[in-house]
Amino acid sequence: MCEAELDGVSELMDLLRMDLDPDGEPGKVGRGDAPCSKNVLRKQRHWERQLAAKKSKRKDEKQRRRLSRTQESGGNTDPTQFTKRVMKAITKEHLAEARATGLKLCVDLSMTDCMSDKEISRLAGQLRRLYGSNKKATRPFHLFLTDLREDSRLFRECVRMNDGFLGYTMEITEECCLDLFPSETVVYLTPDAQEALQTVDDDKVYVLGGLVDESIQKKLSLSRATELSVHTARLPIEEYMVKKNNKKNFHSKILAVNQVFDILLMFLETGSWTEALQTWFPAGKGYVISPENSTCLPAATQTRREE
């Protein structure tokens, strides 16, 4: 037998002599304190990494099952009890489920050509916050960013500003919402609509106008909805809120796209416009919940508002 083969047999014998501690961890190599070859040490480290990975995987899977059971039973979950990897996996599952069966919501980005670079950057930030809210939602939407061209300023700004934008669990398309869905199912939400949104229906597709307009051009989103010949609706602000006196005498029902989205998510979760508007309608807009609709916010909702 050649010397190389003898060395191979020796290393194999060293590996077989490796002791295990009571927890199943690899221990010291046999032969007392005799030094191990590099090959044996490499195999030992590989074995140790495998054992650690299996333990971590079992722990994560146990936490995921516990979190799923708690959510199914309607109990409260404390995210701090779970590892980031578990929470990330749960979020991914929720978004994948929404992609398959969730309510559909489009952000119409066809109006960005008339926006300044500053407005484009603000819209990119709003889209990031919108996606962040959807990730945290107990019942997320299936999101579509429509009319978003890869050569557009907004697309480039989203990639620049928003880490992982190209990996967002949503549909990003250059197509219009009517290329994707029948016109009779589309409800375009615009503050200038005459009809107030009463509820959120599973068989409808809701469209938000992706627009930041610091020059306050009138009725742009309504004009876009009219161009598409689709049904329009507005948030029921007038039905649930009243103007509040303030020093600047400022009152506005124009909201950022992520603010409208947060209100919809809250309504979807609670079924209450009062709670949704009280939680997410910005205080600086000069409106408050009317006395007849006023209610005390639940502790969890109040915490979410403060955040």
Summary of the structure (lengths in Angstrom):
residues: 307
radius of gyration: 27.8
end to end distance: 72.8
largest distance: 97.3
contacts: 826
relative contact order: 0.09
helix: 52%
strand: 11%
